Amino acid sequence: MRRLDTGPRGLLEAEAHERLLRYGENVVLPQGVAGRPRRLLRALRDPFTAVLLCLGTGSAVIGSWGTACVIAALVVVSCVLRAAGEYRADRSAAALRKLVASTATVVRRAAGAAQPLAREIPVDELVPGDVVRLGPGDMVPADVRLLRADGLTVHQATLTGESAPVPKCADAMPGDHGDSLYDQPHLCFAGTSVASGTATGVVTATGPRTHFASAHGGLARRRVSAFDRSVNGVSWTLIRFMALTVALVLTACAMVTGRGLEMLPFAVALAVGMTPEMLPVVVTTALARGTAELAGQADVIVKRLPALHDLGAIDVLCTDKTGTLTRDALTVACHLDAEGRDDPEVLYWAAINSLWTIELADAPSADALDEAILRAADNAAADDGDAEADTAADADTDASDDAAAGPGRRAPTGVDAIGFDPSRRLSTAVVLRPGSLGVHTLVVKGAVEEVVERCTMDDAARTRILALATEQADAGLRLLAVATADRPARSRPYTPADERGLTLLGIVGLRDEPAPGAADALDALARRGIAVKLLTGDHPGTAARICRDLQLDPGEVVTGDRIDALDDRGLAELARGTTVFARCTPAHKTRVVSALRDARYGGHTVGFLGDGVNDVPALLAADVAIAPRDAVDAARESADVVLAAKELTAIDRAVTAGRATTANIATYLRVAVSSNLGNVFSMLTAGLLLPFLPMLPVQVLVQNLCFDASQLAFAFGRSGPATPDRPSVLRPFAFDRYITVFGVINAMADLATFAVLGLVAPLSRSTSGQGLFHAGWFTENLITQAMVMVLLRGMGGRLPRVPGPLRLATGALAAVGLLLPLSPLARPLHLAALPPQYYALLLVVLAAYGGALALARRSTTSVLGSPVPAGDPGGPACGQPPAPLPAGVADDRLGRTPAGGQDRNGSETVGGASEVGA
């Protein structure tokens, strides 16, 4: 209070006005967003759009207005798609603003001697030092330090992901309840909501200085995904080649032939022809087809088309455990007496406590622990009833009524209850047992050490039960101790002072239940080279336990406190060898995802699966944001991919579809760019040696039109059988190496064709016979490009089966090359009929060309649509399937570390150790 220069009576109105000018309005998330025209203009800065603009300009220069109009339309579509991505981020921010209160109840004074008055004000006018009042259903308007609290519980899922309400109190001191900021019971945070109770508190931070603003800041910034990086790299490579082509052709022709400006239309047409004009069409068609198949067959909705490529490129998947690796409910794992023996009585009295504390202590609802205990007790009673019925059917005598268990047991009646609070870490139900008139039974349930401290026992028994609790906690169980005590019946309320002289019954252990199919899904993702990393707000021991249940080595569990102590480089190095991150806030999750994606430290392609508001920052930071259909609105708006169910098997199917689609796009790029570059070499050589243009601009455009139209078949093809087993990514850094090899082979075939033409048709070397040269090269070019489309599908190994659409497209392309010079269209295209000897020698050239392609294909590794090998500077090693590595190094190892904590029931978890390999 002294630091904020305020008091319990609140600020003066004049002081509040002065602080409002000093600190600004209490606006957690900025309202202003870019308009549609501004977003469209920003989209023009995309290198991919720059390629389209260059193509359109080049087409307009050579007078091809139809092509220029088509490309202009593609530019508009590209800009609209990019602007739509930014608009979605704005909608995510708008959904989060709904979580921030619009008004607040504040206590202020008009003057120094005036009485404080409570009144509603717009939340924007709240300032540090204001005293605010909170009630059930209120949104916490700012970061608040509690001054008074009465039964206060708060939903903190927006910050921590914990679904159960968190108890709060005003008398705790900093650090009393763990190191995590959100564990401090005397603090409430903007963006959270009051589940029950009332409170008064002083505002400590407003606007962008709140923890909610820090965790969810930067929502309007669109991330650069793996697809953006790949396409940008390819686009800039194409731009460089286009500029180099024009300059090289004009310079060479001016130096050798003296025809500089005369060759400008030819140089521009050559640059346009060198670039794959159908790139946006093939990419969009392939992605749209893949997303349609996913929606129809796997109930996976891809909201952003490029996200399908990013799914195929994922080599790290970050996820919370709840709902993916585990069910949304806990399961009772054991109920042991003080000697460590199984005892149903412990579960029975734990259920009595849960039942009557919910009924009588004004608890907002049954939390996960209470629900698990009550469910287990019901199941045990049902099993006992079945067993008793079987015994009665087989025996001639009546079974006696067992007072300790059995369906006929009469339950106690609730008298009073003392609810759970974080300072006591236990709850108490006061019941009246049947047949025990004048006696009330206190049933106490909570943290083991707190309950044991209130029990009557000797030191040896105390040591024994604590050792038993440690053993069970080391296995990652949440533990609750149960004790009872009889008291003379009374009418006045019971208080915590009555929780003494107890008799310990035993402990109840609870664990997260693994989700069906989770282990198989993890195995499938590992086979596809994807490392799964857990980012959870839960205790480290709980996360380690579920990993062991799924037969994964927990390794070392990294907590949020350790993340805070690391810089970006240190976190990136730690994240590569760690799979379990516990006690994570939204800011921690975002830092881990960003560190994994950082190109300076490895540059993985990261997917994030989340469903809560606390997951939104990490969703927006990942390459692929994945959310289930039942996620909160803010998470669903932020997602690129929406799953019908929150399970890893659906992601596995989506990854397979993404990799198949990426393989089709990569095949188009391999074929188009390498073939076009070969034509550039050939045209440049022929242009320097011949007295005429080696190919007229109209012939270049017709040839490219036929070639590009045939390559649409790639968008409908299927990838090779090995492709889905490896992360697939377009790798532009290897473009130069690849297209040079196959471009040279293509140029050699063209030069061989020029020699054949000079041999069988000497007139083709003169201006009067240039129609023969144009026809011969036109025919050879289309046929060799058809061969490239078949032979360069996939690299190394067996040639994949040629699908029907591709067979039809390549057959049509070869037929056009053979028949067009003989058709009536030959004259307007300035083509002449070729002598029969040419076709015979062309077969020899094509056979040699096919053999060279096959040989180069076997010896060349794939550089597009493939995983990045270990040690390659183009990407991370974790794109490979898991390989034997030293302990604690591989990406798909899970970690371990002892840690502890408590939840609303006072249960504890302590992480254990395991050396079983993942």
MARTORSE-399445 format. One record per residue (C-alpha): x, z, y; residue in one letter. Coordinates in steps of 0.1 Angstrom, whole numbers, padded with zeros to 4 digits, always signed. Layout:
BEGIN
XZYa
...
This chain:
BEGIN
+0000+0000+0000m
+0029+0008+0024r
+0045-0025+0017r
+0013-0044+0025l
+0007-0021+0056d
-0029-0013+0045t
-0050+0015+0031g
-0080+0023+0010p
-0103+0018+0040r
-0093-0018+0044g
-0079-0039+0072l
-0091-0042+0107l
-0109-0075+0115e
-0082-0082+0141a
-0054-0076+0116e
-0071-0098+0090a
-0073-0126+0116h
-0036-0123+0125e
-0027-0123+0088r
-0048-0154+0081l
-0028-0173+0108l
+0005-0160+0093r
-0002-0166+0056y
-0027-0194+0058g
-0060-0199+0040e
-0064-0185+0005n
-0066-0220-0011v
-0052-0218-0046v
-0053-0255-0053l
-0051-0281-0024p
-0083-0300-0017q
-0068-0332-0003g
-0063-0361-0027v
-0052-0396-0020a
-0080-0422-0015g
-0085-0452-0036r
-0067-0477-0013p
-0037-0455-0011r
-0035-0451-0048r
-0037-0489-0053l
-0009-0494-0028l
+0013-0469-0046r
+0007-0488-0078a
+0024-0519-0063l
+0057-0500-0065r
+0056-0502-0103d
+0084-0526-0116p
+0060-0540-0142f
+0038-0551-0113t
+0068-0565-0096a
+0075-0588-0125v
+0039-0601-0123l
+0043-0607-0086l
+0075-0626-0092c
+0058-0648-0118l
+0029-0654-0095g
+0051-0663-0066t
+0072-0686-0088g
+0041-0704-0101s
+0028-0709-0065a
+0061-0723-0054v
+0060-0750-0081i
+0023-0757-0074g
+0008-0742-0105s
-0021-0725-0087w
-0041-0718-0118g
-0013-0698-0133t
-0008-0680-0100a
-0044-0670-0099c
-0044-0657-0134v
-0012-0636-0127i
-0028-0623-0095a
-0057-0611-0115a
-0033-0593-0139l
-0016-0576-0109v
-0050-0563-0098v
-0057-0550-0133v
-0023-0533-0136s
-0028-0516-0102c
-0063-0504-0111v
-0051-0489-0145l
-0022-0471-0128r
-0045-0458-0100a
-0070-0446-0126a
-0043-0424-0142g
-0037-0407-0108e
-0075-0403-0103y
-0077-0385-0137r
-0051-0360-0125a
-0072-0354-0094d
-0102-0347-0116r
-0082-0322-0135s
-0074-0303-0103a
-0111-0305-0093a
-0121-0289-0126a
-0096-0261-0121l
-0109-0254-0086r
-0142-0244-0102k
-0123-0214-0117l
-0115-0201-0083v
-0141-0178-0066a
-0160-0192-0035s
-0168-0157-0020t
-0153-0122-0023a
-0166-0087-0015t
-0141-0073+0010v
-0139-0038+0027v
-0129-0041+0064r
-0133-0022+0097r
-0143-0034+0131a
-0121-0009+0148a
-0097+0019+0140g
-0123+0047+0141a
-0151+0026+0126a
-0164+0032+0091q
-0153+0006+0065p
-0180-0019+0056l
-0182-0040+0024a
-0194-0075+0030r
-0192-0110+0014e
-0167-0135+0031i
-0155-0169+0021p
-0126-0165-0003v
-0105-0188+0019d
-0105-0160+0045e
-0090-0134+0022l
-0055-0122+0032v
-0028-0099+0017p
-0037-0063+0023g
-0075-0068+0020d
-0093-0043-0002v
-0117-0061-0025v
-0144-0050-0049r
-0149-0065-0083l
-0180-0064-0106g
-0192-0080-0139p
-0191-0118-0137g
-0170-0119-0105d
-0140-0143-0103m
-0109-0125-0092v
-0103-0142-0058p
-0065-0135-0055a
-0037-0115-0071d
-0049-0078-0069v
-0033-0044-0076r
-0061-0021-0088l
-0068+0011-0069l
-0098+0022-0090r
-0113+0009-0122a
-0142+0020-0143d
-0145+0003-0177g
-0129-0028-0164l
-0121-0057-0188t
-0109-0091-0176v
-0108-0126-0192h
-0072-0138-0187q
-0074-0170-0208a
-0067-0192-0178t
-0032-0176-0177l
-0024-0164-0212t
-0047-0182-0236g
-0060-0149-0250e
-0097-0153-0257s
-0105-0115-0259a
-0111-0096-0226p
-0082-0075-0215v
-0088-0038-0205p
-0075-0029-0171k
-0069+0005-0154c
-0056+0017-0121a
-0034+0046-0130d
-0007+0027-0150a
+0028+0023-0136m
+0048-0009-0137p
+0066-0014-0170g
+0044+0011-0189d
+0029-0015-0211h
+0056-0041-0219g
+0078-0064-0199d
+0052-0092-0195s
+0036-0094-0161l
+0002-0102-0176y
+0005-0071-0199d
+0004-0048-0168q
-0031-0032-0168p
-0031-0023-0131h
-0028-0060-0121l
-0055-0087-0119c
-0048-0123-0111f
-0065-0152-0093a
-0084-0175-0116g
-0094-0147-0141t
-0129-0133-0143s
-0144-0098-0148v
-0160-0094-0182a
-0173-0058-0177s
-0169-0028-0155g
-0162-0024-0118t
-0130-0020-0098a
-0115-0018-0063t
-0081-0033-0055g
-0058-0044-0028v
-0048-0081-0025v
-0011-0087-0030t
-0009-0125-0029a
-0031-0153-0018t
-0032-0191-0019g
-0001-0209-0033p
+0017-0176-0037r
-0006-0165-0065t
+0004-0167-0102h
-0025-0191-0109f
-0013-0215-0083a
+0022-0213-0096s
+0010-0220-0132a
-0013-0249-0123h
+0006-0265-0093g
+0015-0301-0091g
-0017-0314-0109l
-0020-0344-0087a
+0014-0357-0096r
+0013-0383-0124r
+0039-0379-0150r
+0062-0407-0160v
+0054-0412-0197s
+0075-0428-0225a
+0056-0460-0221f
+0063-0460-0183d
+0100-0455-0189r
+0101-0483-0216s
+0081-0508-0196v
+0100-0501-0164n
+0132-0507-0182g
+0121-0539-0197v
+0106-0550-0164s
+0138-0545-0145w
+0158-0563-0172t
+0134-0593-0168l
+0137-0592-0131i
+0175-0593-0132r
+0174-0622-0157f
+0150-0641-0135m
+0170-0637-0103a
+0202-0645-0122l
+0186-0676-0137t
+0176-0691-0104v
+0210-0684-0088a
+0230-0696-0117l
+0210-0729-0121v
+0212-0737-0084l
+0249-0728-0081t
+0260-0747-0113a
+0240-0778-0104c
+0253-0779-0069a
+0289-0776-0080m
+0287-0801-0109v
+0262-0827-0098t
+0257-0820-0061g
+0220-0817-0066r
+0213-0782-0053g
+0179-0781-0035l
+0166-0809-0057e
+0169-0785-0087m
+0150-0757-0070l
+0116-0765-0087p
+0134-0767-0120f
+0152-0734-0114a
+0120-0716-0105v
+0101-0731-0135a
+0130-0720-0157l
+0129-0685-0144a
+0091-0683-0149v
+0095-0698-0184g
+0123-0673-0193m
+0099-0643-0186t
+0072-0636-0212p
+0041-0642-0190e
+0018-0629-0218m
+0034-0595-0218l
+0005-0577-0201p
-0020-0596-0221v
-0003-0589-0255v
+0003-0552-0246v
-0033-0546-0234t
-0048-0564-0263t
-0027-0546-0289a
-0033-0512-0274l
-0071-0519-0270a
-0073-0530-0306r
-0054-0499-0318g
-0076-0475-0298t
-0108-0492-0310a
-0097-0487-0346e
-0088-0451-0340l
-0121-0444-0324a
-0140-0460-0353g
-0120-0448-0383q
-0104-0415-0372a
-0127-0401-0344d
-0098-0401-0320v
-0105-0413-0285i
-0075-0426-0265v
-0085-0424-0228k
-0053-0439-0214r
-0042-0471-0233l
-0004-0467-0229p
-0009-0433-0246a
-0012-0451-0279l
+0024-0463-0276h
+0035-0428-0266d
+0018-0414-0298l
+0040-0437-0318g
+0071-0426-0299a
+0065-0388-0303i
+0093-0370-0320d
+0083-0335-0308v
+0048-0321-0309l
+0041-0288-0291c
+0010-0269-0300t
-0006-0234-0300d
-0012-0219-0334k
-0048-0209-0329t
-0072-0236-0343g
-0044-0259-0354t
-0021-0239-0377l
-0046-0211-0381t
-0083-0205-0380r
-0099-0191-0349d
-0105-0158-0367a
-0084-0130-0382l
-0086-0118-0419t
-0081-0083-0433v
-0049-0085-0454a
-0048-0049-0467c
-0063-0014-0464h
-0039+0012-0475l
-0040+0050-0477d
-0011+0072-0465a
+0007+0067-0498e
+0006+0029-0496g
-0022+0025-0522r
-0052+0002-0518d
-0081+0022-0506d
-0116+0008-0497p
-0124+0040-0479e
-0100+0030-0451v
-0118-0003-0445l
-0152+0014-0447y
-0144+0039-0419w
-0127+0013-0398a
-0159-0007-0400a
-0179+0023-0390i
-0157+0027-0359n
-0160-0010-0350s
-0198-0010-0354l
-0205+0021-0332w
-0179+0015-0305t
-0194-0019-0300i
-0229-0004-0299e
-0223+0027-0278l
-0191+0022-0258a
-0204-0007-0236d
-0178-0031-0251a
-0184-0066-0237p
-0184-0081-0272s
-0167-0076-0306a
-0131-0088-0304d
-0113-0107-0331a
-0101-0075-0348l
-0135-0058-0349d
-0151-0090-0362e
-0126-0093-0390a
-0130-0057-0400i
-0168-0059-0401l
-0167-0092-0420r
-0143-0078-0446a
-0165-0047-0450a
-0196-0069-0455d
-0178-0089-0481n
-0166-0058-0499a
-0201-0044-0500a
-0214-0077-0514a
-0187-0077-0541d
-0195-0041-0550d
-0232-0050-0552g
-0225-0080-0576d
-0202-0058-0597a
-0229-0030-0600e
-0255-0055-0609a
-0233-0069-0637d
-0226-0034-0650t
-0263-0024-0650a
-0271-0056-0669a
-0245-0048-0696d
-0250-0010-0699a
-0279+0011-0713d
-0273+0040-0690t
-0279+0042-0653d
-0248+0040-0631a
-0243+0070-0608s
-0245+0065-0571d
-0209+0064-0558d
-0209+0080-0525a
-0176+0064-0515a
-0186+0028-0521a
-0215+0007-0532g
-0244-0012-0518p
-0266+0019-0520g
-0245+0039-0496r
-0263+0052-0466r
-0244+0044-0434a
-0238+0071-0408p
-0258+0072-0375t
-0240+0066-0343g
-0240+0095-0318v
-0214+0087-0291d
-0184+0066-0286a
-0152+0066-0265i
-0141+0030-0258g
-0107+0016-0261f
-0083+0017-0231d
-0047+0006-0229p
-0033+0041-0220s
-0047+0057-0252r
-0045+0026-0274r
-0073+0037-0296l
-0111+0041-0297s
-0134+0067-0312t
-0169+0066-0327a
-0189+0098-0332v
-0213+0096-0361v
-0237+0118-0380l
-0232+0114-0418r
-0263+0116-0440p
-0267+0151-0454g
-0243+0166-0429s
-0266+0183-0404l
-0249+0202-0377g
-0217+0183-0381v
-0204+0153-0362h
-0176+0131-0376t
-0151+0115-0352l
-0138+0082-0365v
-0107+0072-0346v
-0091+0037-0349k
-0061+0024-0330g
-0023+0020-0327a
-0005+0036-0356v
+0018+0059-0336e
-0010+0070-0313e
-0034+0079-0342v
-0006+0096-0362v
+0004+0117-0332e
-0031+0132-0331r
-0032+0139-0368c
-0024+0172-0385t
+0005+0166-0410m
+0040+0177-0417d
+0071+0158-0406d
+0077+0143-0441a
+0042+0128-0442a
+0045+0116-0406r
+0078+0099-0415t
+0063+0083-0446r
+0033+0068-0429i
+0054+0054-0400l
+0078+0038-0425a
+0049+0023-0443l
+0036+0009-0410a
+0070-0005-0401t
+0072-0022-0435e
+0038-0039-0430q
+0045-0047-0394a
+0078-0064-0404d
+0056-0088-0425a
+0039-0098-0392g
+0006-0079-0397l
-0015-0065-0370r
-0019-0028-0379l
-0046-0003-0371l
-0046+0033-0382a
-0079+0051-0391v
-0085+0089-0391a
-0114+0112-0391t
-0123+0148-0380a
-0154+0169-0383d
-0167+0188-0353r
-0197+0210-0348p
-0226+0190-0334a
-0232+0192-0297r
-0252+0174-0271s
-0226+0170-0243r
-0205+0138-0243p
-0172+0136-0262y
-0140+0130-0243t
-0104+0119-0253p
-0095+0156-0254a
-0115+0158-0286d
-0092+0133-0303e
-0070+0159-0320r
-0066+0177-0353g
-0074+0145-0372l
-0070+0137-0409t
-0053+0103-0415l
-0072+0080-0439l
-0047+0051-0438g
-0040+0018-0421i
-0057-0016-0420v
-0035-0048-0418g
-0049-0080-0404l
-0034-0115-0402r
-0042-0150-0390d
-0057-0172-0417e
-0038-0205-0421p
-0060-0235-0414a
-0070-0256-0444p
-0046-0285-0447g
-0022-0272-0421a
+0008-0270-0445a
+0002-0306-0457d
-0002-0318-0422a
+0032-0302-0412l
+0048-0319-0442d
+0033-0353-0432a
+0045-0349-0396l
+0080-0339-0408a
+0082-0370-0430r
+0074-0391-0399r
+0103-0375-0380g
+0082-0353-0358i
+0093-0317-0351a
+0064-0293-0345v
+0070-0265-0320k
+0047-0235-0315l
+0041-0224-0279l
+0018-0194-0280t
+0009-0164-0259g
+0007-0143-0290d
+0032-0117-0303h
+0064-0130-0319p
+0056-0112-0352g
+0022-0129-0354t
+0037-0163-0349a
+0065-0156-0374a
+0039-0145-0400r
+0019-0176-0399i
+0051-0197-0402c
+0059-0179-0434r
+0024-0184-0447d
+0029-0221-0441l
+0062-0220-0460q
+0082-0225-0428l
+0114-0206-0419d
+0105-0186-0387p
+0141-0186-0376g
+0146-0170-0341e
+0114-0166-0320v
+0120-0171-0283v
+0099-0151-0259t
+0089-0158-0223g
+0113-0133-0209d
+0142-0152-0224r
+0129-0185-0210i
+0128-0169-0175d
+0165-0160-0178a
+0176-0196-0186l
+0183-0225-0163d
+0170-0260-0172d
+0201-0270-0191r
+0202-0237-0211g
+0165-0240-0219l
+0169-0276-0230a
+0197-0267-0254e
+0177-0237-0267l
+0145-0257-0271a
+0162-0283-0293r
+0170-0258-0320g
+0139-0235-0316t
+0104-0241-0329t
+0085-0209-0321v
+0080-0197-0285f
+0059-0166-0282a
+0045-0146-0252r
+0044-0179-0232c
+0025-0182-0200t
+0014-0216-0187p
+0046-0218-0166a
+0067-0211-0197h
+0049-0238-0217k
+0054-0263-0189t
+0091-0255-0186r
+0097-0259-0224v
+0079-0293-0224v
+0097-0305-0194s
+0131-0294-0208a
+0125-0313-0240l
+0116-0344-0221r
+0144-0342-0196d
+0166-0373-0201a
+0197-0355-0189r
+0196-0333-0220y
+0183-0356-0248g
+0151-0370-0235g
+0126-0364-0264h
+0091-0379-0264t
+0068-0349-0264v
+0032-0345-0272g
+0012-0314-0264f
-0020-0302-0281l
-0040-0277-0261g
-0076-0267-0254d
-0075-0240-0228g
-0072-0239-0190v
-0038-0222-0195n
-0027-0254-0213d
-0034-0278-0185v
+0000-0276-0168p
+0018-0283-0201a
-0007-0311-0209l
+0001-0328-0176l
+0039-0324-0182a
+0039-0340-0217a
+0043-0377-0225d
+0010-0375-0244v
-0017-0349-0236a
-0039-0342-0266i
-0071-0320-0265a
-0099-0314-0290p
-0134-0324-0281r
-0145-0288-0276d
-0117-0280-0251a
-0126-0267-0217v
-0134-0293-0191d
-0101-0290-0173a
-0081-0296-0205a
-0102-0325-0216r
-0100-0342-0182e
-0062-0338-0183s
-0059-0352-0219a
-0048-0388-0227d
-0061-0384-0263v
-0093-0365-0274v
-0097-0354-0310l
-0130-0349-0328a
-0115-0318-0343a
-0085-0296-0334k
-0063-0304-0365e
-0029-0319-0371l
-0041-0344-0397t
-0060-0363-0369a
-0028-0365-0349i
-0010-0379-0380d
-0035-0407-0382r
-0031-0414-0344a
+0007-0414-0347v
+0005-0440-0375t
-0017-0462-0354a
+0005-0458-0324g
+0036-0468-0343r
+0019-0499-0358a
+0008-0510-0323t
+0043-0504-0309t
+0058-0525-0337a
+0035-0554-0328n
+0044-0552-0291i
+0081-0550-0300a
+0079-0581-0321t
+0065-0600-0292y
+0093-0589-0270l
+0119-0597-0296r
+0106-0632-0301v
+0097-0641-0266a
+0127-0629-0247v
+0154-0640-0271s
+0138-0675-0276s
+0133-0679-0238n
+0169-0669-0231l
+0181-0695-0256g
+0161-0721-0237n
+0178-0710-0204v
+0213-0716-0219f
+0202-0750-0233s
+0185-0761-0201m
+0215-0751-0180l
+0239-0770-0202t
+0217-0801-0204a
+0211-0799-0166g
+0249-0801-0160l
+0255-0830-0185l
+0225-0852-0179l
+0216-0874-0149p
+0180-0861-0150f
+0161-0829-0154l
+0163-0819-0191p
+0126-0808-0190m
+0101-0814-0162l
+0083-0784-0147p
+0050-0795-0161v
+0066-0797-0196q
+0081-0762-0192v
+0047-0748-0183l
+0028-0766-0211v
+0054-0754-0236q
+0051-0719-0224n
+0014-0720-0224l
+0014-0731-0261c
+0040-0705-0270f
+0023-0676-0252d
-0011-0684-0265a
+0002-0685-0301s
+0019-0651-0296q
-0014-0634-0290l
-0015-0633-0328a
+0010-0604-0326f
-0016-0582-0310a
-0038-0586-0341f
-0010-0583-0367g
+0000-0554-0388r
+0033-0537-0389s
+0057-0536-0419g
+0051-0508-0444p
+0081-0487-0433a
+0073-0487-0396t
+0049-0458-0395p
+0074-0435-0412d
+0097-0434-0381r
+0091-0427-0344p
+0087-0460-0326s
+0097-0466-0290v
+0105-0497-0269l
+0142-0493-0261r
+0151-0515-0232p
+0187-0504-0231f
+0193-0525-0262a
+0176-0556-0248f
+0208-0573-0237d
+0226-0569-0270r
+0197-0582-0290y
+0185-0612-0270i
+0221-0624-0266t
+0226-0627-0303v
+0194-0646-0310f
+0195-0664-0277g
+0228-0679-0287v
+0215-0690-0321i
+0185-0706-0304n
+0208-0724-0279a
+0230-0737-0307m
+0199-0752-0324a
+0190-0769-0291d
+0225-0783-0286l
+0224-0796-0322a
+0191-0813-0313t
+0207-0829-0282f
+0234-0843-0305a
+0208-0857-0329v
+0190-0874-0300l
+0222-0889-0287g
+0229-0903-0322l
+0195-0918-0331v
+0184-0927-0296a
+0214-0934-0273p
+0189-0944-0245l
+0178-0907-0242s
+0210-0900-0223r
+0201-0923-0195s
+0175-0919-0168t
+0154-0948-0182s
+0151-0931-0216g
+0146-0895-0204q
+0111-0896-0220g
+0128-0897-0254l
+0149-0867-0246f
+0120-0847-0233h
+0099-0855-0263a
+0127-0847-0288g
+0135-0813-0272w
+0098-0805-0267f
+0091-0810-0304t
+0122-0791-0316e
+0115-0762-0292n
+0079-0756-0304l
+0089-0757-0340i
+0119-0734-0336t
+0097-0710-0317q
+0072-0710-0345a
+0100-0702-0369m
+0112-0673-0347v
+0077-0658-0347m
+0078-0656-0385v
+0114-0647-0392l
+0119-0621-0365l
+0090-0599-0375r
+0108-0566-0384g
+0145-0563-0388m
+0165-0559-0420g
+0152-0556-0456g
+0124-0578-0469r
+0105-0601-0446l
+0070-0586-0441p
+0041-0606-0453r
+0028-0631-0427v
-0008-0621-0417p
-0035-0647-0414g
-0037-0648-0376p
+0000-0654-0374l
+0000-0682-0400r
-0027-0699-0381l
-0010-0696-0348a
+0025-0708-0359t
+0010-0737-0379g
-0009-0748-0348a
+0022-0744-0326l
+0043-0766-0350a
+0015-0792-0352a
+0013-0794-0314v
+0050-0800-0312g
+0049-0828-0338l
+0017-0845-0326l
+0016-0842-0288l
+0044-0869-0282p
+0023-0893-0303l
-0011-0885-0286s
-0027-0900-0255p
-0015-0869-0236l
+0021-0880-0240a
+0020-0904-0210r
+0008-0878-0183p
+0034-0854-0197l
+0061-0881-0195h
+0068-0879-0233l
+0078-0909-0254a
+0074-0916-0292a
+0105-0908-0312l
+0122-0929-0340p
+0116-0917-0376p
+0153-0910-0381q
+0150-0882-0356y
+0126-0862-0377y
+0148-0865-0408a
+0178-0851-0390l
+0156-0825-0373l
+0148-0811-0407l
+0185-0805-0412v
+0188-0788-0379v
+0158-0766-0386l
+0171-0756-0420a
+0204-0745-0406a
+0186-0727-0378y
+0164-0708-0403g
+0194-0698-0423g
+0213-0685-0393a
+0182-0665-0382l
+0179-0650-0417a
+0216-0641-0418l
+0215-0625-0383a
+0182-0607-0392r
+0198-0590-0422r
+0228-0578-0402s
+0211-0567-0370t
+0193-0534-0367t
+0160-0532-0349s
+0164-0523-0312v
+0127-0524-0302l
+0100-0504-0317g
+0123-0482-0338s
+0138-0447-0339p
+0169-0439-0320v
+0197-0431-0344p
+0217-0399-0340a
+0245-0402-0315g
+0230-0433-0299d
+0231-0429-0261p
+0196-0444-0259g
+0178-0414-0271g
+0176-0382-0291p
+0186-0376-0326a
+0153-0358-0334c
+0136-0392-0336g
+0151-0394-0371q
+0135-0379-0401p
+0149-0344-0408p
+0184-0343-0422a
+0205-0314-0437p
+0220-0295-0407l
+0236-0261-0402p
+0211-0232-0400a
+0194-0229-0367g
+0203-0264-0355v
+0176-0288-0367a
+0146-0294-0345d
+0122-0286-0373d
+0135-0251-0380r
+0114-0222-0370l
+0128-0190-0355g
+0125-0152-0359r
+0132-0121-0339t
+0118-0085-0341p
+0093-0078-0314a
+0062-0058-0309g
+0031-0053-0287g
-0005-0044-0288q
-0039-0059-0282d
-0073-0043-0272r
-0076-0024-0304n
-0040-0011-0302g
-0028-0031-0331s
+0009-0039-0334e
+0031-0067-0348t
+0067-0068-0355v
+0085-0100-0364g
+0103-0103-0397g
+0131-0124-0412a
+0131-0152-0437s
+0158-0177-0447e
+0135-0202-0465v
+0141-0237-0453g
+0115-0256-0435a
